[in-house]
Amino acid sequence: MGLIREPKNVDFTVQSKPWTEEELRDFRKLMTELKAKNAARKLSRKVGTGSATTARKKRALA
């Protein structure tokens, strides 16, 4: 990966401002919802894939 040259009169550096308490609260709420959703998805995959994988293996052997 090479360096990116800044065009003339363009500055790529950005001054970030700290989040407000409301923004932090919303972000944390969103993250907990996403983590719960992903955890539920992983559980459903683990529970649902056992018999399907076995069936595929049996078909491949036959």
PyRosetta script that sets phi, psi and omega in degrees:
from pyrosetta import init, pose_from_sequence

init()
pose = pose_from_sequence("MGLIREPKNVDFTVQSKPWTEEELRDFRKLMTELKAKNAARKLSRKVGTGSATTARKKRALA")
pose.set_psi(1, 133.2)
pose.set_omega(1, -178.2)
pose.set_phi(2, -98.5)
pose.set_psi(2, 176.0)
pose.set_omega(2, 177.6)
pose.set_phi(3, -78.8)
pose.set_psi(3, 148.4)
pose.set_omega(3, 176.4)
pose.set_phi(4, -101.2)
pose.set_psi(4, 125.9)
pose.set_omega(4, 178.6)
pose.set_phi(5, -86.9)
pose.set_psi(5, 137.0)
pose.set_omega(5, 176.7)
pose.set_phi(6, -80.9)
pose.set_psi(6, 130.0)
pose.set_omega(6, 174.8)
pose.set_phi(7, -63.6)
pose.set_psi(7, 160.1)
pose.set_omega(7, 178.9)
pose.set_phi(8, -61.4)
pose.set_psi(8, 140.9)
pose.set_omega(8, 177.6)
pose.set_phi(9, 66.5)
pose.set_psi(9, 20.7)
pose.set_omega(9, 176.3)
pose.set_phi(10, -126.5)
pose.set_psi(10, 132.0)
pose.set_omega(10, -179.7)
pose.set_phi(11, -119.2)
pose.set_psi(11, 120.2)
pose.set_omega(11, -177.3)
pose.set_phi(12, -85.4)
pose.set_psi(12, -9.4)
pose.set_omega(12, 179.7)
pose.set_phi(13, -77.2)
pose.set_psi(13, 141.6)
pose.set_omega(13, -176.5)
pose.set_phi(14, -127.5)
pose.set_psi(14, 135.2)
pose.set_omega(14, 174.9)
pose.set_phi(15, -88.1)
pose.set_psi(15, 117.8)
pose.set_omega(15, 180.0)
pose.set_phi(16, -91.6)
pose.set_psi(16, 143.7)
pose.set_omega(16, 178.1)
pose.set_phi(17, -106.4)
pose.set_psi(17, 148.0)
pose.set_omega(17, 179.7)
pose.set_phi(18, -66.3)
pose.set_psi(18, 151.4)
pose.set_omega(18, 179.8)
pose.set_phi(19, -74.3)
pose.set_psi(19, 149.8)
pose.set_omega(19, 174.7)
pose.set_phi(20, -79.9)
pose.set_psi(20, 166.5)
pose.set_omega(20, 178.9)
pose.set_phi(21, -61.1)
pose.set_psi(21, -37.4)
pose.set_omega(21, 179.6)
pose.set_phi(22, -65.8)
pose.set_psi(22, -42.9)
pose.set_omega(22, 178.5)
pose.set_phi(23, -64.3)
pose.set_psi(23, -41.6)
pose.set_omega(23, 177.3)
pose.set_phi(24, -62.6)
pose.set_psi(24, -42.6)
pose.set_omega(24, 179.4)
pose.set_phi(25, -61.5)
pose.set_psi(25, -45.0)
pose.set_omega(25, 179.1)
pose.set_phi(26, -63.8)
pose.set_psi(26, -42.3)
pose.set_omega(26, -179.5)
pose.set_phi(27, -63.6)
pose.set_psi(27, -45.1)
pose.set_omega(27, -179.7)
pose.set_phi(28, -64.1)
pose.set_psi(28, -38.5)
pose.set_omega(28, 177.9)
pose.set_phi(29, -63.8)
pose.set_psi(29, -44.9)
pose.set_omega(29, 179.2)
pose.set_phi(30, -61.6)
pose.set_psi(30, -43.5)
pose.set_omega(30, -178.9)
pose.set_phi(31, -65.3)
pose.set_psi(31, -40.0)
pose.set_omega(31, 178.6)
pose.set_phi(32, -65.3)
pose.set_psi(32, -38.3)
pose.set_omega(32, 177.4)
pose.set_phi(33, -64.4)
pose.set_psi(33, -43.9)
pose.set_omega(33, 179.7)
pose.set_phi(34, -64.5)
pose.set_psi(34, -41.3)
pose.set_omega(34, 179.5)
pose.set_phi(35, -64.9)
pose.set_psi(35, -40.2)
pose.set_omega(35, 178.3)
pose.set_phi(36, -65.3)
pose.set_psi(36, -40.8)
pose.set_omega(36, 179.6)
pose.set_phi(37, -63.9)
pose.set_psi(37, -44.6)
pose.set_omega(37, -179.9)
pose.set_phi(38, -67.3)
pose.set_psi(38, -37.1)
pose.set_omega(38, 178.2)
pose.set_phi(39, -65.2)
pose.set_psi(39, -41.0)
pose.set_omega(39, 178.3)
pose.set_phi(40, -65.1)
pose.set_psi(40, -38.2)
pose.set_omega(40, 179.9)
pose.set_phi(41, -66.0)
pose.set_psi(41, -41.0)
pose.set_omega(41, 179.6)
pose.set_phi(42, -65.5)
pose.set_psi(42, -39.8)
pose.set_omega(42, 178.6)
pose.set_phi(43, -63.6)
pose.set_psi(43, -43.1)
pose.set_omega(43, -179.2)
pose.set_phi(44, -66.1)
pose.set_psi(44, -34.6)
pose.set_omega(44, 177.7)
pose.set_phi(45, -67.6)
pose.set_psi(45, -42.2)
pose.set_omega(45, -179.6)
pose.set_phi(46, -65.1)
pose.set_psi(46, -40.6)
pose.set_omega(46, -178.5)
pose.set_phi(47, -71.8)
pose.set_psi(47, -40.9)
pose.set_omega(47, -174.2)
pose.set_phi(48, -82.0)
pose.set_psi(48, -18.2)
pose.set_omega(48, -172.4)
pose.set_phi(49, -89.5)
pose.set_psi(49, -14.3)
pose.set_omega(49, -175.3)
pose.set_phi(50, -60.2)
pose.set_psi(50, -51.3)
pose.set_omega(50, -177.0)
pose.set_phi(51, -74.8)
pose.set_psi(51, -33.1)
pose.set_omega(51, -179.7)
pose.set_phi(52, -67.6)
pose.set_psi(52, -39.7)
pose.set_omega(52, 179.6)
pose.set_phi(53, -65.9)
pose.set_psi(53, -42.6)
pose.set_omega(53, 178.9)
pose.set_phi(54, -63.0)
pose.set_psi(54, -41.3)
pose.set_omega(54, 179.5)
pose.set_phi(55, -64.1)
pose.set_psi(55, -40.5)
pose.set_omega(55, 178.9)
pose.set_phi(56, -64.5)
pose.set_psi(56, -40.5)
pose.set_omega(56, 180.0)
pose.set_phi(57, -65.1)
pose.set_psi(57, -40.2)
pose.set_omega(57, -179.7)
pose.set_phi(58, -65.6)
pose.set_psi(58, -39.8)
pose.set_omega(58, 179.3)
pose.set_phi(59, -66.5)
pose.set_psi(59, -36.5)
pose.set_omega(59, 179.9)
pose.set_phi(60, -67.0)
pose.set_psi(60, -34.8)
pose.set_omega(60, -179.3)
pose.set_phi(61, -75.8)
pose.set_psi(61, -28.4)
pose.set_omega(61, -174.9)
pose.set_phi(62, -77.5)
pose.dump_pdb("model.pdb")
